[in-house]
């Protein structure tokens, strides 16, 4: 159980031995599997340069990217644990004798889109599981950073269900956390196709972050097009010696950096926190 995931364990039989080892008796046992969960770490980022502008105190709440527009209330509903206390409608709560919460408008342009590539890996050893761990924990680190800084973010997966999870509250984060934990890496759709579909849905979103272990020319063109369309663009690459040759990876990343795209490369031996906090 060295890697993130769900593992079934059970007892096949009991074996009784005497102290000197002269005899032994085996007893069959009804195998009742138990599930063991290896949970991802929540990597706490103190700094993430690509999103620094989203938590700068120099912005007013109405203009700060990722912040809600508190001048426009879109809904009033019962307060649920995890919502910030500033959302409580105190006067209405006093009249109804129960906590009521205000939901404010969050313009699409203030959303960050986090694309996480869940496709399967072609390899024959545990390196693919290590890469899977990097993808999951890197995505969770970004989600947690945004949640702590009150920056709305949408988790977009290229799974067969076209998962879209907006993370604003702690409950939202918990749902995204457990969704990443239970990802099925064997069933997936093309990441580039998903990105193209999402461009229409989140056309005004101004920051795109992609987490993947697969680099190809189509992905390169997609990322470059995002940048040229005026969007802040970031790539987090989980590297594996089984994925691509080093020359291709080097040229790919250098090309993105030359076009002003933030790029992070994380290997199994690297600390995710240390890499993502680098001044790229």
Secondary structure, DSSP 8 states (H G I E B T S, - for coil): --SSEEEEE---EEEEE-TTSS-EEEEE-----EEEEE-------S--GGGGGGG-TTS-TTTSTT--EEEEEEEEEE--TTS-GGGB-HHHHHHHTS-EEEEEE--GGG-EEEEE-------SSTHHHHHHHHHHHHHHHHHHHHHHTT--EEEEE-STT--EEEE-SHHHHHHHHHHHHT--TTS---HHHHHHHHHHHTTT--EEEEEES---HHHHHHHHHHHHTT-EEEEEEE--TTTS-HHHHHHHHHHHHHTT-EEEEE-TTS-HHHHHTS--
